[in-house]
Amino acid sequence: MTWKRRVGGGLVVFIGFMLSPLSWWNDLFVNVPIAVGFGWLASLVYKPAFNPAVVVGYWLTNVIGLVLMQKGAAAAISGQTPLYSRKSLVKDLVISLLYTAVILLLIRWQVLKPVTDYFHQGSL
């Protein structure tokens, strides 16, 4: 049973790492596409929701990634899942804020925009 717990915890850590801001090199291929997809879905319902939805989607991927890493490591090492502390949450939110600033700059420079804007400008 120990190896199953370690493999399961390790898998959760890996998924968390891929979503976390700690894998900055993978951000462009995982978090940003998820966040932009979230923004596209929101903009299909209400176009002005694109920017805030991208930010919310990006925050969610980062925070969920950090939480998964912590929970997976605890499960793999100790076999128990400790409570997620307030200090951990604050740290995770600060890291996400820094990365969110980069996303906001990409939106401001119109590198990222609602999916319908790509079609109207002939970019796709």
C-alpha positions as CSV (number, residue, x, y, z in Angstrom):
1,M,0.0,0.0,0.0
2,T,2.9,2.4,0.6
3,W,4.1,2.4,-3.0
4,K,0.5,3.3,-4.2
5,R,0.4,6.2,-1.7
6,R,3.8,7.4,-2.9
7,V,2.9,7.1,-6.6
8,G,-0.5,8.7,-6.1
9,G,1.0,11.6,-4.1
10,G,3.8,11.9,-6.6
11,L,1.3,12.2,-9.4
12,V,-0.6,14.9,-7.5
13,V,2.7,16.8,-6.9
14,F,3.6,16.6,-10.7
15,I,0.2,17.9,-11.7
16,G,0.4,20.6,-9.1
17,F,3.9,21.5,-10.3
18,M,2.7,21.8,-13.9
19,L,0.0,24.2,-12.8
20,S,2.0,26.1,-10.2
21,P,4.0,29.3,-10.9
22,L,7.1,27.4,-9.9
23,S,7.1,25.9,-13.4
24,W,7.5,29.3,-15.0
25,W,8.9,27.7,-18.2
26,N,5.7,25.7,-18.6
27,D,3.4,28.6,-17.9
28,L,3.1,29.5,-21.5
29,F,2.0,26.0,-22.4
30,V,-0.3,25.1,-19.5
31,N,-1.5,28.0,-17.3
32,V,-1.8,30.7,-19.9
33,P,-3.8,28.6,-22.4
34,I,-6.1,27.4,-19.6
35,A,-6.6,31.0,-18.4
36,V,-7.2,32.3,-22.0
37,G,-9.6,29.5,-22.6
38,F,-11.4,30.5,-19.5
39,G,-11.5,34.0,-20.8
40,W,-12.7,33.0,-24.2
41,L,-15.6,31.0,-22.7
42,A,-16.6,34.0,-20.5
43,S,-16.3,36.4,-23.5
44,L,-18.6,34.3,-25.6
45,V,-21.3,35.0,-22.9
46,Y,-20.2,38.6,-22.1
47,K,-17.3,40.1,-24.2
48,P,-16.1,42.6,-21.5
49,A,-15.6,39.6,-19.1
50,F,-12.5,38.4,-21.1
51,N,-9.9,40.3,-19.1
52,P,-11.2,39.6,-15.6
53,A,-11.9,35.9,-16.6
54,V,-8.3,35.5,-17.8
55,V,-7.0,36.8,-14.5
56,V,-9.3,34.7,-12.5
57,G,-8.5,31.6,-14.6
58,Y,-4.8,32.2,-14.2
59,W,-5.1,32.7,-10.5
60,L,-7.0,29.5,-10.1
61,T,-4.5,27.5,-12.0
62,N,-1.6,28.8,-9.9
63,V,-3.3,28.5,-6.5
64,I,-4.7,25.1,-7.3
65,G,-1.2,24.0,-8.5
66,L,0.5,25.1,-5.3
67,V,-2.2,23.4,-3.2
68,L,-1.9,20.2,-5.1
69,M,1.9,20.2,-4.7
70,Q,1.5,20.6,-0.9
71,K,-1.2,18.0,-0.6
72,G,0.5,15.5,-2.8
73,A,3.8,15.8,-1.1
74,A,2.2,15.4,2.3
75,A,0.3,12.3,1.1
76,A,3.4,10.7,-0.4
77,I,5.7,11.4,2.5
78,S,3.5,11.0,5.6
79,G,0.5,9.3,4.3
80,Q,-1.7,12.0,5.8
81,T,-3.0,15.2,4.3
82,P,-2.4,18.2,6.6
83,L,-4.7,21.2,6.7
84,Y,-3.9,24.0,4.3
85,S,-2.7,26.9,6.6
86,R,-3.5,30.6,6.2
87,K,0.2,31.3,5.8
88,S,0.4,28.9,2.9
89,L,-2.6,30.5,1.3
90,V,-1.1,34.0,1.6
91,K,2.2,32.9,0.2
92,D,0.5,31.2,-2.8
93,L,-1.6,34.3,-3.4
94,V,1.4,36.6,-3.4
95,I,3.2,34.4,-5.9
96,S,0.1,34.4,-8.1
97,L,-0.2,38.1,-7.9
98,L,3.3,38.6,-9.4
99,Y,2.5,36.3,-12.3
100,T,-0.8,37.9,-12.8
101,A,0.9,41.2,-13.4
102,V,2.7,39.6,-16.3
103,I,-0.6,38.3,-17.7
104,L,-2.2,41.8,-17.3
105,L,0.7,43.3,-19.3
106,L,0.1,40.7,-22.1
107,I,-3.6,41.7,-22.2
108,R,-2.7,45.4,-22.2
109,W,-0.3,44.9,-25.1
110,Q,-3.1,42.9,-26.9
111,V,-1.0,39.8,-27.1
112,L,-3.9,38.1,-25.4
113,K,-7.4,39.1,-26.4
114,P,-10.9,37.7,-26.8
115,V,-11.1,35.0,-29.4
116,T,-13.5,37.0,-31.6
117,D,-11.0,39.8,-31.9
118,Y,-8.6,37.4,-33.6
119,F,-11.1,36.7,-36.3
120,H,-12.2,40.3,-36.9
121,Q,-8.6,41.4,-37.4
122,G,-7.7,38.5,-39.6
123,S,-5.0,37.2,-37.3
124,L,-6.1,33.6,-37.5
